[in-house]
Amino acid sequence: MLYFVYILKCADGSLYTGITTDLKRRFVEHKDRKGGGYTSAHGAKKIVYTEKHPTRSSALKREAEIKSWERSKKLDLIKSKPAFHP
């Protein structure tokens, strides 16, 4: 199964990082405020970064790595590779 690490821009400009097997479904969940406490409170606006991973383990490791970064480093990552939408 293929996993995606994604960064979501929230309505207040903050960034949320997560993993999923289905980007479209997960984004709808975030938009409908059913997809996690953070995005329910901050509002989901747009997926701004995505990358594919072959295993859940590698996706979780990458998610944790990105979450540990400062905002500026996340913005640099977003600029380096545009999001794709399968």
Residue pairs with C-beta under 8 A, 6 or more apart in sequence:
1 21
1 56
2 21
2 52
2 53
2 54
3 19
3 20
3 21
3 52
3 53
3 54
3 55
3 56
3 58
3 59
4 19
4 20
4 21
4 23
4 50
4 51
4 52
4 53
4 59
5 17
5 18
5 19
5 50
5 51
5 53
5 59
5 62
5 63
5 66
6 17
6 18
6 19
6 20
6 23
6 26
6 47
6 49
6 50
6 51
6 83
7 15
7 16
7 17
7 47
7 48
7 49
7 50
7 66
7 74
7 77
7 78
7 83
8 15
8 16
8 17
8 18
8 27
8 30
8 39
8 44
8 45
8 46
8 47
8 48
9 15
9 45
9 46
9 47
9 48
10 16
10 38
10 39
10 42
10 43
10 44
10 45
11 42
11 43
11 44
11 45
12 42
12 43
14 42
15 48
15 71
15 74
15 75
16 30
16 36
16 38
16 39
16 42
16 44
17 63
17 66
17 67
17 74
18 26
18 36
18 63
19 53
19 56
19 59
19 60
19 63
20 26
23 47
23 50
23 85
23 86
24 85
24 86
26 35
27 44
27 47
29 35
29 36
30 36
30 39
30 44
31 44
33 39
33 40
33 43
34 40
35 44
47 83
47 85
48 78
48 83
49 77
49 78
49 81
49 82
49 83
50 83
50 84
50 85
51 62
51 81
53 59
53 62
66 74
66 77
69 77
